[in-house]
Amino acid sequence: MNWLRRWPAAAASRPFRLKKWWATTRCFTRSRGKYHVQVCTNISCLLVGGEELYEYTAKKLGLGNKEVTADGQFSIEEVECMGACSWAPAIQINYDFHHYVTPEKLDQLLDGLKQRTQ
């Protein structure tokens, strides 16, 4: 990370931006489903049911963390913070954010995606 200090006009946020960029490139380093479901379990989401929502999602899809369904359609990942603390619990499916997610809302989202793949 020494090269970051030499980067012209290096701001304090540069390492964070680099980290966010790297997080978006992970799709090239490990397999994911066509629909990658990320469930936030950081403290704000955790306090309003994020952990239960993650467990519900894993059970519904029959997956563990960072696993992919046999048909390659869905994968699930437990993530830390999505920056949606005011709208918790939050999930992200590919690059679409969903806030105030309940198990019922999650069922609707996943069923809608399943219908698209048929």
C-alpha positions in Angstrom: 0.0 0.0 0.0 3.0 2.3 0.0 2.2 3.2 -3.6 -1.0 4.8 -2.4 1.0 7.3 -0.5 2.8 8.3 -3.6 -0.3 8.5 -5.7 -0.9 12.2 -6.7 -3.3 14.0 -4.4 -3.8 10.9 -2.3 -6.9 11.3 -0.2 -7.7 9.4 2.9 -10.6 7.7 1.1 -8.4 6.2 -1.7 -7.7 2.9 0.2 -11.5 2.5 0.9 -12.3 3.1 -2.8 -9.7 0.6 -3.8 -11.2 -1.9 -1.4 -14.7 -1.3 -2.8 -13.4 -1.7 -6.4 -11.6 -5.0 -5.4 -14.9 -6.3 -3.8 -16.7 -5.7 -7.1 -14.1 -7.7 -9.0 -14.5 -10.8 -6.9 -16.9 -12.2 -9.5 -13.8 -13.0 -11.6 -12.1 -15.0 -8.8 -14.8 -17.4 -7.6 -18.0 -18.9 -8.9 -21.4 -17.3 -8.2 -24.9 -18.0 -9.3 -26.7 -16.1 -12.0 -28.5 -14.3 -9.0 -26.0 -13.6 -6.2 -28.0 -12.9 -3.0 -26.0 -11.0 -0.4 -27.6 -10.6 3.1 -26.3 -8.0 5.5 -25.7 -9.2 9.0 -23.9 -6.2 10.4 -25.1 -4.7 13.7 -27.9 -2.5 12.3 -29.3 -5.3 10.2 -28.6 -7.8 12.9 -30.7 -5.9 15.5 -33.8 -6.0 13.2 -33.6 -9.6 12.0 -30.7 -9.7 9.5 -29.2 -12.9 11.0 -32.7 -14.6 10.9 -33.2 -13.3 7.3 -29.8 -14.8 6.3 -30.7 -18.2 7.9 -34.1 -18.1 6.2 -32.5 -17.4 2.8 -30.0 -20.2 3.2 -32.7 -22.6 4.2 -35.0 -21.6 1.3 -32.2 -22.0 -1.2 -30.6 -25.0 0.5 -27.2 -23.4 0.6 -24.5 -22.4 2.9 -22.4 -19.2 2.8 -20.8 -18.7 -0.6 -22.4 -21.8 -2.1 -24.1 -22.1 -5.5 -27.2 -24.1 -6.4 -26.7 -27.1 -8.6 -28.4 -25.4 -11.5 -26.1 -22.4 -11.1 -29.0 -20.0 -10.7 -28.5 -18.8 -7.1 -25.7 -18.2 -4.7 -25.8 -16.7 -1.2 -23.3 -14.7 0.8 -23.4 -13.3 4.3 -21.9 -9.8 4.1 -21.0 -7.1 6.6 -22.2 -3.6 5.8 -24.0 -2.4 2.7 -24.4 1.1 4.0 -28.2 0.7 4.3 -28.3 0.9 8.1 -31.3 3.2 8.1 -33.3 0.8 6.0 -32.3 -2.5 7.6 -32.5 -5.4 7.1 -31.1 -5.1 3.6 -30.1 -7.5 0.9 -28.5 -7.1 -2.5 -29.3 -9.3 -5.5 -26.6 -8.8 -8.0 -26.5 -5.0 -8.0 -30.1 -4.4 -6.9 -30.6 -3.3 -3.3 -33.7 -4.2 -1.4 -34.5 -2.6 2.0 -36.8 -3.4 4.9 -36.7 -7.0 3.7 -39.0 -9.5 5.5 -39.2 -13.2 4.8 -42.4 -12.6 2.9 -40.7 -9.9 0.7 -37.7 -12.2 0.2 -40.1 -15.0 -1.0 -41.6 -12.7 -3.5 -38.2 -11.6 -4.8 -36.8 -15.1 -5.1 -40.0 -16.5 -6.7 -39.9 -13.7 -9.2 -36.3 -14.5 -10.1 -37.1 -18.2 -10.4 -40.0 -17.5 -12.8 -37.5 -15.5 -15.0 -35.3 -18.5 -15.3 -38.0 -20.9 -16.5 
